[in-house]
């Protein structure tokens, strides 16, 4: 079973850099810690050695997980995307019909969502509600506090 994940070039580069850092910096650090703990004598009662070996196991599991993500990663080609409708990688400006507040979000893959950077997941309630909408359309979005209505003000690439 493969879990295909979609990434922008920026997100894919970030994933590759994280793997590189873990392999080239963190892995040698842990190997050094294991060597130092091993030099301290009896391994059967050496807590430092046990802790370093456990850290090594966690690191290797993390690297394997990230490499699996990378193997199943697909780059999103935004050159073919129609900018007249909201799709992934669209930056959409919306207005809350009730309180007239306007906000802009970029619709991204779930693994790149970052609310502080105004990047919301295509799988979030707002992301799902906006998909396929055009400028002037009203999106009814189900939230925990009820249905909210948003008008699509603009769509950019």
Secondary structure as GFF3:
##gff-version 3
##sequence-region A 1 157
A	DSSP	beta_strand	5	7	.	.	.	ID=ss1
A	DSSP	alpha_helix	9	21	.	.	.	ID=ss2
A	DSSP	pi_helix	22	26	.	.	.	ID=ss3
A	DSSP	alpha_helix	27	38	.	.	.	ID=ss4
A	DSSP	three_ten_helix	43	45	.	.	.	ID=ss5
A	DSSP	alpha_helix	47	71	.	.	.	ID=ss6
A	DSSP	beta_strand	73	75	.	.	.	ID=ss7
A	DSSP	three_ten_helix	78	80	.	.	.	ID=ss8
A	DSSP	beta_strand	91	96	.	.	.	ID=ss9
A	DSSP	beta_strand	102	108	.	.	.	ID=ss10
A	DSSP	three_ten_helix	110	112	.	.	.	ID=ss11
A	DSSP	three_ten_helix	115	117	.	.	.	ID=ss12
A	DSSP	beta_strand	119	121	.	.	.	ID=ss13
A	DSSP	alpha_helix	125	130	.	.	.	ID=ss14
A	DSSP	beta_strand	138	143	.	.	.	ID=ss15
A	DSSP	beta_strand	146	156	.	.	.	ID=ss16
###
